[in-house]
Amino acid sequence: MRWKLLRRRLSISAPRVMVRSHLPWPLRWAAAAVVLGFSAAIALWAFEFGREIAGLDTGARQELARLRTEIARLASENEKAMSLSNTAESLLRTERAAQERLAQQVRQLEDERTRLRQDLGFFERLMPAEGEGLQVRGLMAEPGTAGQLRFQMLVMQLGRNVPEFNGRYDLLLSGQNDGKPWTLGLPGGARPLTLKQYARVEGLVEHPPGAVIKSVQVRVIDAKGAVRATQTLKL
């Protein structure tokens, strides 16, 4: 009988046996975490202790202090350089503004001088002239831009109780163009002219850019086509 019971327990048909742990799984995980944390703390302490023994930590602190000092020095130098740059830029702007003001004043003075010269010539031509009748005085001509000629003149009618003059004036340019004799009148022909005692006439004549102008002649023509006054200017 005992033999049968022993064989049943050792055979496949023996009853199952379950082994249960005395600790629940949350406690087992907590214990494992504590062990791992303790191991990590020991490893970190060993690493820091090794650095102190080797002198690496002291050198790193000194290098960090040196780098901080260098950064502060560079920042100070950069601030000084920026200050000098701003000052130089301000001085440069001031100098440019002064130069522009001087250039503008020079241009204004040149324009004023030209105007005064023109007014002086105009008033000189208003001086009393000898004789009577229609006269052309103070004919002036000067080149403008390429292919242009500026002219100016004063047409006067001398005498007392003179009637109003209604006529025309014509301009004739003479010279050379391409090595050949050349002449040119006002484009479109003679221009109207009306005056009682005097009239200031000025204008612009376009001509071939390569033409060399040697003389300018002006003629004043009445309503009947008769030439009443003329003047020639050599250039």
C-alpha angles and dihedrals in degrees: 000000000000090000091056092051092049092049091050092054093050096044129083091262091062114125118266119258120208121202114207125194119237093219121066117234097252089060091047091054092046091052091050091051091051091051093049093047091049090050091050091050091051091049092049091048090050091050094050091044089052092051092050091049092049093045093236096128094053092050092048091052092050091048090049091051091048092050091050090052091048091050091051091050093049091048090052092049091047091051091051092048091050090050092051091046092052091048092049092047091050091050090048092052090048091050092048091050090050091050091050091050091049092048090050091049090050091052091048091050091049091050090048092050092050091049092048091050090051092048091047092052090046094052091044088057089052091064113115113279129205123250131019138270134047118338138176114218137178099016108187130180132177133168118258123187121336110309096011136104125193119209136185133181144159120233113200133186110206126201139057125292092003117174122243113275119228115182144098141273128216132195126210122195117199131188141089134308121187089351094304132106111270138186133181133185130199112298107255094017132268118353128226119267127189126174144150103198106344142351130195110222126190136158150139128265123197119215138166109294092232095052119114110214115209103169141013121207125190125196129191113210126191127221091272093055096254118140107242101175139005139181133182126207121199116214 
